[in-house]
Amino acid sequence: MLCANVILNGLTNVFAFQKAVGALVSVVTEGPTPIARAANLGSFAIGTLKGEGEVIMVAPLDDMLDTIKPIALLKVDVEGWERDVLIGAQKLIARDRPILYVENDRVEKSCDLIWSWRGVGRN
């Protein structure tokens, strides 16, 4: 869907990678996406769709520094995995000092998200 939207909108500054981002290199197996009924496909946290389906590579954004051009904004909305994304993007944040637009809607993870990565990207 991302690639279709990029093409339909004529965007030339978007690069799509078929992987997830997180704190560490890992692999997640995800069940099939429920497309038979109406659903918010952006509301599923990685690893929550049970069953056999797709093998998803997870890698820190910092592992892609040579590929990622300088950025001005980092938007993170990953259904509870925001802290992991930020931890895996420490070098990117330090390099580019982008505006961080981070979803923080999980009460049980909110404090840890705010405090545990304080100083990420700062010298």
ZIPE-V83095 format. One record per residue. N is the residue number from 1. RES is the residue in one small letter. PHI is phi in whole degrees, -180 to 180 (* if undefined). Layout:
N;RES;PHI, N;RES;PHI
This chain:
1;m;*, 2;l;-60, 3;c;-62, 4;a;-63, 5;n;-64, 6;v;-62, 7;i;-67, 8;l;-61, 9;n;-98, 10;g;63, 11;l;-80, 12;t;-113, 13;n;-112, 14;v;-118, 15;f;-124, 16;a;-98, 17;f;-123, 18;q;-88, 19;k;-160, 20;a;-106, 21;v;-115, 22;g;-163, 23;a;-82, 24;l;-134, 25;v;-72, 26;s;-161, 27;v;-132, 28;v;-125, 29;t;-101, 30;e;-118, 31;g;-73, 32;p;-66, 33;t;-73, 34;p;-76, 35;i;-101, 36;a;-74, 37;r;-134, 38;a;-63, 39;a;-158, 40;n;-86, 41;l;-70, 42;g;-90, 43;s;-103, 44;f;-97, 45;a;-73, 46;i;-60, 47;g;85, 48;t;-96, 49;l;-87, 50;k;-75, 51;g;114, 52;e;-89, 53;g;-179, 54;e;-116, 55;v;-94, 56;i;-114, 57;m;-80, 58;v;-115, 59;a;-148, 60;p;-67, 61;l;-58, 62;d;-61, 63;d;-73, 64;m;-113, 65;l;-56, 66;d;-70, 67;t;-92, 68;i;-86, 69;k;-72, 70;p;-53, 71;i;-119, 72;a;-108, 73;l;-141, 74;l;-122, 75;k;-99, 76;v;-125, 77;d;-139, 78;v;-129, 79;e;52, 80;g;100, 81;w;-105, 82;e;-59, 83;r;-59, 84;d;-62, 85;v;-62, 86;l;-66, 87;i;-63, 88;g;-78, 89;a;-120, 90;q;-58, 91;k;-70, 92;l;-62, 93;i;-64, 94;a;-66, 95;r;-68, 96;d;-106, 97;r;47, 98;p;-75, 99;i;-67, 100;l;-103, 101;y;-115, 102;v;-120, 103;e;-67, 104;n;-139, 105;d;-116, 106;r;-103, 107;v;-54, 108;e;-70, 109;k;-112, 110;s;-60, 111;c;-61, 112;d;-64, 113;l;-61, 114;i;-71, 115;w;-95, 116;s;-73, 117;w;-112, 118;r;-51, 119;g;92, 120;v;-59, 121;g;82, 122;r;-106, 123;n;-102
